[in-house]
Amino acid sequence: MSTLSISQTGAALGATVHGLQPSQVSDAQLAEIKQAYADAEVLFFTDLQMEPQEHIDFAQRFAQININRFFTPVEGFAEIAEVRKEPEQQNNIGGGWHTDHSYDQVPAMGSMAYARALPNSGGDTLFASMTQAFAALSPGLQETLLGLNAVHSSRHAFGAAAPVPKDLRGRFGNADQALQDAVHPMVVKHPLSGKPALYVNPGFTLHIEGWTALESAPLLQFLYQHAAKPEFTYRYKWQPNSMAFWDNRATWHYALNDYPGQHRLLHRITLEGVPLAAAAS
Ligand code: SIN
């Protein structure tokens, strides 16, 4: 019998875990949360009252932490990246559809972002389901995509020549480590659910393997527009002390930048994943 209260959003993805205190989660509850994560693709936790070390401890019960080499860490906690926007900034971090770390050879399993400071209004995050987006494609296009890989990179986003807006430059570092490109199947077998998931990334995909960027653009643009359709998405309205835990292999996210002149701060931990395999045709 479940000892947790978990409610579905009713949208294509997402479920909310109510009234949980991370430091008191039993092994049985952890197993329930993991199953809910595999099913819902993104979990939302309400009213956590969590200090940075508790955040780290909770995250480590799911997987080893992947320290993001580009983001500024929270002072004293290298494992936690700051997703910060100050009132004078025009640009925000994550203000476009993407999934985290697809430029790594072994992309991160998920990211756990905890709300430390929120604007009075705005600052919601959109999530999109890549399993639902794939399932809605025609059998012909599905079959084509199942045979393709795509090349992903961090160079154009975090490298020395990346066009990072001036007001975001102080938020990132280690441009010299933006060297790693990675090739992944365009449709992966999701490591937890086993479902086929579209794995292309408007933020980090350069081109389809063996195709030029010009040749790749029409198909990638079609997929980007298709996967961002409202029917595959959910809009999350953050509450004080809430946390979103999304699966980077099954979802995209988009941090809305609609709160000019206000402060917003999330503490984000990224968790190690496993090598991705192609979904079978
Ligand atoms: C991100 O991690 O891409 C940002 C998420 C957010 O700010 O909502």
Residues whose N, C-alpha, C, O or C-beta is under 5 A from the ligand:
A	BS01	SIN	V83 I93 G94 T125 A255
